[in-house]
C-alpha cells in the first residue's frame, strides 16, 4: 500500500472513530472552531469600538448623542421621519413644547 493511501485510510479511520451517534466529530469541531474564531473577532471589534468612543469623549463629544446618530443613520429616511414626528407629537401632548 502506498504511503498516500495509508494516510487516507488512517484519516478515514480517525474520522470514523470521532463519529458518535451519527454525529461527525470533525465536522462538529470545525463548526465550533469557526464560531470561536468569530467570537474572538467580535471581541476585538467591540474593543476597537469602545476605544473610538473613548477617544471621541476625550476630545469633547457626547458619546450618547453619537450612539443616537449612529442608530438614526441605520434607519431609512421614512422611518426616521416617522419617529421624529411621533416624538414631537408625544412631547407636545405632555406639554414639553
Secondary structure, DSSP 8 states (H G I E B T S, - for coil): --HHHHHHHHHHHHHHHH-BTTB-HHHHHHHHHHHHHHHHHHHHHHHHHHHHHHHHHHTT--HHHHHHHHHHHHS-HHHHHHHHHHHHHHHHHTT--
